[in-house]
Amino acid sequence: MNAMTATPRGAALPREIWVLVGASFLIAIGYGIVGPALPNYATSFDVGVTAASVVVSAFAFVRLLFAPMSGRLVTRFGERPIYLWGVSIVAVGTLLCAVATEYWQLLLFRSASGVGSTMFTVSAIGLLIRISPPEARGRASSLWGSSFLLGGIAGPVVGSGLVAVSLRAPFLVYGIALVLTTLFVWWQLRGSELVSRPAEDDTVAMTFPQAMRHPSYRAALASNLANGWVVFGVRMSLMPLFVTAVLAKDEAFTGIALAVFAAVNAVSLLYVGKVADERGRKPPALVGLALLAIGMGGMGFTSDPWLFLGAMVVAGLGAGALNPAQNAAVADVLGSKARGGSVLAGFQMAADVGAVVGPLVAGAVAEQWSYAAAFALTGGVAAVALVMWLGARETLPAKE
């Protein structure tokens, strides 16, 4: 029995996990800094709203396209180098965005950042799997997700001050922060035996088709697609429009609603990680998807602001309960050696597909029929994932 499998439940997590958590927080702050500034920065090049939207969408689109290649790179070269190269690419792309002089340059450099983003995302998940004790994967995933969430909350606050200075300032600050983050992670992990793969490691990598034979992995793909559809798609695109058109509230109320979602999400993340390690991955995944389906499905039928905020609380709790459980389940299927970049890439792609397709489909339904129908569809996507998790097997090592 190796050191990781012997780690008792509740023991301190390895130092390397805290390094990744800290890096995730810094990266998320930067993403939150440039996100609100990007559309206005794009229009400063004398282009219309459509062209500005293309710059925003290009990042997610390139992430989706490059995810399979990122998985192969992780399998071939290992998680640590691909993580460092990925963050470095985003750093260079962001700094170049700060000095762009034409629209096509901004589009090119932002798209290139999407390549680096999927590289460090896939490799970071692989690193978490490698260095997390099997009985603490839920806690590790909770910490990593919470750090990204909190960074995303703090980012826009910092970014609003930088935009007042210059539209280029957020990109310059984020690029410099990413350079420092890359150096920090390299310095902290350069001699880590826990992170490094043994030179004689000849473990056969798990392929995506092999992982697809596992019902728990198929369920995790479905739930991550639902997560991307709801959290990264509909929540950011359709929900603000609903607040204005149906609730007749302004952008300030939208900000309050998003803050409520993030707050309960963070609280749920911190608690559920421990539950997933003690009770199993399946129970919190089922509860999370049920809450997500109820919260989002019922949101479109509310006309009272307080009921709407209540639905946001339910959905936020559901999203927070789901993430540690599904991430830990994928880690269990893959195993501690984490030799399966395509498996990790497929899991990440599911969320990206949901984030890209969700707003398009839900937006079209809202336009053709109603907001209630669009939110009901969104809740239905979570409900389908719930059905798939009902047929999944428990993957917690102690219970499998």
C-alpha positions in Angstrom: 0.0 0.0 0.0 1.5 3.4 -1.0 1.6 6.5 1.0 -1.4 8.0 -0.7 -3.8 5.1 -0.2 -2.6 4.9 3.4 -3.5 8.5 4.2 -6.3 8.4 6.9 -9.5 10.3 6.3 -9.3 13.8 7.6 -5.5 14.0 7.5 -3.7 17.1 6.3 -3.6 17.5 2.5 -0.3 17.5 0.7 1.5 20.9 0.3 1.3 20.6 -3.4 -2.5 20.8 -3.3 -2.4 24.1 -1.5 0.0 25.3 -4.2 -2.6 24.5 -6.9 -5.3 26.1 -4.8 -3.4 29.3 -4.5 -2.6 29.4 -8.2 -6.2 28.7 -9.0 -7.3 31.7 -6.9 -4.8 34.0 -8.7 -5.8 32.8 -12.1 -9.5 33.2 -11.3 -8.9 36.8 -10.0 -7.3 37.6 -13.3 -10.1 36.1 -15.3 -12.6 38.1 -13.4 -10.5 41.3 -14.0 -10.4 41.0 -17.8 -13.9 39.5 -18.3 -16.0 42.7 -17.7 -13.5 44.9 -19.6 -13.2 42.7 -22.7 -16.4 43.7 -24.6 -15.8 47.4 -24.1 -12.1 47.0 -25.0 -13.1 45.2 -28.2 -15.6 48.0 -29.2 -12.8 50.5 -28.7 -11.3 49.2 -32.0 -14.4 50.7 -33.8 -16.3 47.4 -34.2 -19.9 46.6 -33.4 -21.5 44.5 -30.7 -21.4 41.3 -32.8 -17.7 41.6 -33.4 -17.2 42.3 -29.7 -19.2 39.2 -28.8 -17.0 37.1 -31.2 -14.0 38.0 -29.1 -15.7 36.9 -25.9 -16.9 33.6 -27.5 -13.6 32.8 -29.3 -12.0 32.0 -26.0 -14.5 29.3 -25.0 -14.7 28.0 -28.6 -10.9 27.5 -28.8 -10.9 25.9 -25.4 -13.4 23.4 -26.7 -11.6 22.7 -29.9 -8.2 22.3 -28.3 -9.3 20.1 -25.3 -8.6 16.8 -27.1 -5.0 17.9 -28.0 -4.5 19.0 -24.4 -5.5 15.6 -23.2 -2.9 13.9 -25.5 -0.2 16.4 -24.4 -0.9 15.6 -20.7 -0.7 11.8 -21.4 2.5 12.2 -23.4 4.5 14.8 -21.3 2.8 14.8 -17.9 0.7 17.2 -16.0 3.3 19.6 -14.5 5.0 20.7 -17.8 1.7 21.1 -19.6 0.3 23.1 -16.7 3.3 25.5 -16.7 3.2 25.8 -20.5 -0.6 26.5 -20.4 -0.4 29.3 -17.9 2.6 30.8 -19.8 0.6 30.8 -23.0 -2.3 32.6 -21.3 0.2 35.1 -19.8 1.8 35.9 -23.2 -1.6 36.1 -24.9 -3.0 38.4 -22.3 0.0 40.7 -22.4 -0.3 40.9 -26.2 -4.0 41.7 -25.8 -2.9 44.7 -23.7 -0.7 46.1 -26.6 -3.0 45.1 -29.5 -3.5 47.9 -32.0 -6.1 46.3 -34.2 -9.2 44.2 -33.7 -7.8 41.1 -35.5 -4.9 41.2 -33.2 -7.1 41.2 -30.1 -9.1 38.3 -31.6 -6.0 36.3 -32.3 -4.3 36.9 -29.0 -7.5 36.1 -27.0 -8.0 33.0 -29.0 -4.5 31.9 -28.3 -5.2 32.3 -24.6 -7.9 29.8 -24.9 -5.4 27.2 -26.0 -3.3 27.8 -22.9 -6.4 27.8 -20.7 -7.5 24.3 -21.7 -3.9 23.1 -21.3 -3.7 24.2 -17.6 -7.3 23.2 -16.8 -6.9 19.6 -18.0 -3.4 19.3 -16.4 -4.6 20.8 -13.1 -7.3 18.3 -12.8 -4.8 15.6 -13.5 -2.4 16.9 -10.9 -5.2 17.0 -8.3 -6.0 13.4 -9.0 -2.3 12.4 -8.8 -1.5 14.1 -5.5 -4.8 13.8 -3.7 -5.2 10.8 -1.3 -8.1 8.7 -2.7 -10.0 9.3 0.6 -9.6 13.1 0.4 -10.4 13.7 -3.3 -13.7 15.4 -2.4 -12.0 17.8 0.0 -9.2 18.6 -2.5 -11.8 19.2 -5.3 -13.8 21.5 -3.0 -10.8 23.6 -2.1 -9.7 23.9 -5.7 -13.3 24.8 -6.9 -13.8 27.3 -4.0 -10.5 29.1 -4.7 -11.5 29.6 -8.4 -15.0 30.7 -7.3 -13.7 33.2 -4.7 -11.1 34.5 -7.2 -13.9 35.0 -9.7 -15.9 37.0 -7.2 -12.9 39.2 -6.3 -11.7 39.8 -9.8 -14.5 42.1 -11.1 -14.0 44.3 -8.0 -10.4 44.8 -8.8 -11.1 45.0 -12.5 -13.6 47.9 -12.0 -10.9 50.0 -10.5 -8.4 49.2 -13.3 -10.9 50.0 -16.1 -11.2 53.5 -14.6 -7.5 53.9 -15.4 -7.4 52.3 -18.8 -9.2 49.5 -20.8 -5.7 48.0 -21.4 -4.8 48.0 -17.7 -6.7 44.8 -16.7 -4.9 42.8 -19.4 -1.5 44.2 -18.4 -2.1 43.4 -14.7 -3.5 39.9 -15.4 -0.6 39.1 -17.7 2.0 40.1 -15.1 0.1 38.1 -12.4 0.1 35.0 -14.6 3.9 35.3 -15.2 4.4 35.5 -11.4 1.9 32.5 -10.9 3.9 30.4 -13.4 7.2 31.1 -11.6 5.5 30.4 -8.2 4.1 27.0 -9.3 7.4 26.0 -11.0 9.4 27.0 -7.8 7.1 25.1 -5.4 6.7 21.9 -7.5 10.1 21.7 -9.2 11.4 19.1 -6.7 8.2 17.4 -5.7 8.4 13.6 -5.9 4.6 13.4 -5.4 4.0 15.4 -8.6 6.7 13.8 -10.8 6.1 10.6 -12.7 8.7 7.9 -12.2 11.0 7.5 -15.2 10.2 3.8 -15.2 6.5 4.3 -15.1 5.1 2.2 -17.9 1.4 2.3 -16.8 -0.9 2.0 -19.8 -3.0 5.1 -20.1 -6.8 4.8 -19.8 -8.5 5.8 -23.1 -11.7 7.8 -23.4 -13.6 4.7 -24.8 -12.4 2.7 -21.9 -13.7 5.3 -19.4 -17.0 5.5 -21.2 -17.6 1.9 -20.3 -17.9 3.0 -16.6 -21.4 4.2 -15.8 -20.0 6.6 -13.2 -17.9 8.3 -15.8 -20.8 8.6 -18.2 -22.9 10.1 -15.4 -20.1 12.6 -14.6 -20.0 13.7 -18.3 -23.8 14.3 -18.2 -23.6 16.2 -14.9 -20.7 18.3 -16.0 -22.5 19.2 -19.2 -25.5 20.3 -17.1 -23.1 22.2 -14.8 -21.6 24.1 -17.8 -25.1 24.7 -19.2 -26.4 26.2 -16.0 -23.4 27.8 -14.2 -21.3 29.0 -17.0 -24.0 29.4 -19.6 -27.6 30.3 -18.7 -26.7 31.9 -15.4 -24.5 34.5 -17.1 -26.5 35.0 -20.3 -30.2 34.4 -19.8 -30.6 35.2 -16.1 -29.7 38.9 -16.4 -32.1 39.3 -19.3 -34.9 37.6 -17.2 -34.2 40.0 -14.3 -34.7 43.0 -16.6 -37.6 41.8 -18.8 -39.7 39.9 -16.2 -38.7 41.1 -12.8 -38.3 44.7 -14.0 -35.1 45.1 -11.9 -31.8 46.8 -12.9 -28.3 45.6 -13.1 -27.7 46.1 -9.4 -30.3 43.4 -8.6 -28.6 41.1 -11.1 -25.3 41.6 -9.3 -27.0 40.8 -6.0 -28.5 37.6 -7.4 -25.1 36.5 -8.8 -23.5 37.2 -5.5 -26.1 35.2 -3.6 -25.5 32.3 -6.0 -21.7 32.5 -5.5 -22.0 32.8 -1.7 -24.2 29.7 -1.2 -22.1 27.8 -3.8 -18.9 28.5 -1.9 -20.5 27.4 1.4 -21.8 24.2 -0.2 -18.5 23.4 -1.8 -16.6 23.6 1.5 -19.1 21.3 3.2 -19.8 18.7 0.6 -16.2 17.8 -0.1 -16.0 16.2 3.3 -19.4 14.4 2.8 -18.2 13.0 -0.6 -15.1 11.5 1.2 -17.1 10.0 4.1 -20.5 9.0 2.6 -19.5 8.5 -1.0 -19.6 10.4 -4.3 -23.1 9.4 -5.4 -25.3 10.9 -2.7 -24.1 14.5 -3.0 -24.2 14.2 -6.8 -27.8 13.2 -6.7 -28.8 15.9 -4.2 -26.9 18.5 -6.1 -28.5 17.7 -9.4 -32.0 17.6 -7.8 -31.5 21.0 -6.3 -30.1 22.3 -9.6 -33.1 21.0 -11.5 -35.6 22.4 -9.0 -33.8 25.8 -8.7 -33.3 26.4 -12.4 -36.6 24.8 -13.5 -38.6 26.9 -11.1 -36.7 30.1 -11.7 -38.6 31.0 -14.9 -42.0 30.7 -13.1 -41.1 33.4 -10.5 -42.3 36.9 -10.8 -41.4 38.0 -7.3 -37.8 39.1 -6.7 -37.6 37.3 -3.3 -38.8 34.0 -4.8 -36.3 34.5 -7.6 -33.5 34.9 -5.0 -34.8 31.8 -3.3 -34.5 29.9 -6.5 -30.9 31.2 -6.9 -30.1 29.9 -3.5 -31.4 26.4 -4.3 -29.5 26.3 -7.6 -26.3 27.6 -6.0 -26.5 24.9 -3.3 -27.0 22.3 -6.0 -24.0 23.4 -8.1 -21.8 23.5 -5.0 -22.9 20.0 -3.9 -22.4 18.5 -7.4 -18.9 19.6 -8.3 -16.8 17.9 -5.6 -18.7 14.7 -6.0 -18.4 14.4 -9.8 -14.8 15.5 -9.9 -13.9 12.9 -7.2 -15.8 10.2 -9.1 -13.8 10.9 -12.3 -10.6 10.7 -10.2 -11.7 7.4 -8.8 -12.5 6.0 -12.2 -9.1 7.1 -13.6 -7.0 6.1 -10.5 -4.2 7.8 -8.7 -1.7 7.5 -11.5 -3.9 9.8 -13.6 -2.6 8.4 -16.9 -5.6 9.4 -19.0 -5.4 12.8 -20.5 -8.2 12.1 -23.0 -10.4 11.1 -20.1 -9.8 14.4 -18.3 -10.2 16.3 -21.6 -13.5 14.6 -22.3 -14.7 15.6 -18.9 -13.7 19.2 -19.3 -15.2 19.3 -22.8 -18.6 18.3 -21.5 -18.7 21.5 -19.4 -17.5 23.6 -22.3 -20.1 22.1 -24.6 -22.8 23.0 -22.0 -21.4 26.5 -21.6 -21.5 27.1 -25.4 -24.7 25.3 -26.4 -26.8 26.2 -23.3 -27.1 29.9 -23.8 -27.8 29.4 -27.5 -30.6 26.9 -27.1 -32.1 28.4 -24.0 -32.0 31.9 -25.6 -33.7 30.6 -28.7 -36.4 28.9 -26.6 -37.0 32.1 -24.6 -37.3 34.1 -27.7 -39.7 31.7 -29.5 -41.8 30.7 -26.5 -41.0 32.1 -23.0 -38.4 32.5 -20.3 -40.4 29.9 -18.3 -39.9 27.3 -21.1 -36.2 28.2 -21.3 -35.6 27.7 -17.6 -37.7 24.5 -17.6 -35.5 23.1 -20.3 -32.4 24.0 -18.3 -33.8 22.2 -15.3 -34.6 19.3 -17.5 -31.0 19.0 -18.6 -30.0 18.6 -14.9 -32.8 16.1 -14.4 -31.5 13.9 -17.3 -28.1 13.9 -15.6 -29.8 13.0 -12.3 -31.3 9.9 -14.0 -27.9 8.9 -15.3 -26.4 9.2 -11.8 -29.2 6.9 -10.5 -27.6 4.1 -12.5 -24.0 4.9 -11.6 -21.9 2.9 -9.2 -20.4 4.3 -6.1 -16.6 4.9 -6.7 -15.4 5.9 -3.2 -12.5 3.4 -2.6 -13.7 2.4 0.8 -17.2 1.7 -0.5 -16.6 0.5 -4.1 
